[in-house]
Amino acid sequence: MADLSEEDFNRTVAVNLKGVWLGMKYEIRQMMRQEPRGGAIVNTSSGNGLGGCPQASFYSATKAGVIALSKSAAWEYAKEGIRVNALVAGTFRTPMLEGSMDRAAGGELGARKAVEERWTTMTASGRIGDPAEAVLWLCSDASSYVVGHSLIVDGGLTALWR
């Protein structure tokens, strides 16, 4: 962390925290104007935001901030019919994860498979997940009483330390 620059910090905060705040700002304004009033917002955090992670201090700090920002907005707007929750994401097949695995493998196909196997063994479920069902549920009427929640969907990755 001590070797990172202020520019690194500012960029990470701008994308991961300010970006979420700006998204919510305009989503909430729209949800307050529309008929019927209200809606559901699901912000994406990370398991790293539950406590921190070596070599990812800024990322972890911003993802913890997303959880707190989501819970604060949930309290402010729940009576307006706006539900805000945070998805605390584990290992999902995303471009970000694919890029991380590619970098870790150094461009070697065999090494890439080994890296992916390492990622899958880190979860209790033994696989890389897909967040779609959890997000769809959080946006559905089936979760109408879920407000200000940080839903951990990580295949058991953090089960041993949370």
N, C-alpha and C positions, 0 to 999 in steps of 0.2 A: 504494500500500500504506500509506503514511504517513497517509492520510486515513481509513482503515478503523478501525472501533472494536473494542475488546476483545470486545464482544458479537458482532460479526460473526465474529471469530476463533473464539470459543467455539461459536457455532452451527454453523459450518462443520466444526469438529473433531468436534462431537457427532454430526452427521449422517453425515459421510463417513468418519470413522475410528472413533470409538467405536461407531457403529452396526454397522460391519463386525465389530469385535471382539466385541460382544455377540452378534451372529448366530452367529459361529463358536463362541463359548463354549458356547452351547446346542446347536448342531449337533454339536459334538464330543462333548459329554456323551451325547447320544442315540446317536451312532454307536458309542460305547464300550460302551453297555448292550445294544444290539440284537444279535440273532443272524441272520445272520452279522454279526460285528463289522466296522466300517469303512464307507467311503463316499467320496464325492467332493464337495469344496467348491470352488466357483468364485466368487471375489470380483471385483468390478468396479472396475478402476482406470481410468486415462485416459492418452492420449498426453501430456497436460499433466503427468502425474506422472513422465515420463521426464526432465524437465529444467526445467520451469517455463514460464510463459506470462504475458506482460504483461496486466495488469488481472485476473489470476486467481491471485494469489500464494497465498492461503489454500487455494483449491481444489487447486492444483498440489501444495502441500505435503502435503495430506491424501491425495491420490491416490498420491504417492510413498510415503507411510506405509502405504497399503493393500498395495503391492507388498512392502515390507519385512515387514509383519505376516504376509502370506500365506506368504512364504518361511520365516519363523521358525516358524510353525505347521506347515508342511510337514515341517521337520526334526524337530520335536517329536513328530509323530503318524504319520509314514509307517510306522514299524514296527508300528503298531496297525492298519494297513490303511486309514488315512485319508489320502487324497490331497488336498492343498490347492494350488490354482493361482490365478493372477490373470489375468483378461482385461484387457488394456490396450486399451481401446476407442478407436476413432476416431469418425468421424462416422456415427452410427446414427440411424435414424428413431425417436426417442423423444419423449415429451411435453416433456422438457427442451430438446431441440434445436428442436422445433416452437415452443416459447415464445421461445427465443432468436431464431429467425428472424422471428417475428411482431414482437417488440420492435424488432429491427433495421430492420424495414420500416415501423415506425410505423403499422401498421394498413392500409397501402395494398396492394391486391392485386397491382398491377403491380410495386411495389417488393418485395413478398414473393417473387415469381417470380425477380427479379434476385438477391435475397439467396440463395435456394436454388441458383441457378446458380453464384454465387460459391463456395458451400460445395462443390459438386460438382467445380468446377475445381481445388480445393485438393488433391484426391486423384489419385493416378496412375491409379486405375481410373475416374475421372470419374463417380462415382455415390455416393449415400448407401447405406450398408450395412445389413445385418441380422445381429445377433450370434448368432442362434439356432443355426446349424449349428456354430459354433465352441464354444459352450457345451455343446451336446449331445455333441460329440466329447470335450470335456474330462471330461464326466461318464460317458462310456461305457467299456467294457472295452477298446476300441481304443486308448485312451490310458493304459492301466494302468501304464506305466512313466514317465509324465509326472508329475513331482512337484516342487513348488516352482518352477514355470515361470511367467514372465510372458509370456503369449502376446499379441503385438501383432497386432491385427486392425483395420487402419485404412485399407484400400484403398490403401496406399502413402503416406498423408499424411506420415508421419515418415521415410520411406525416405531422404531426402536428408541428414538430420542425425543419424541414429543408426548 
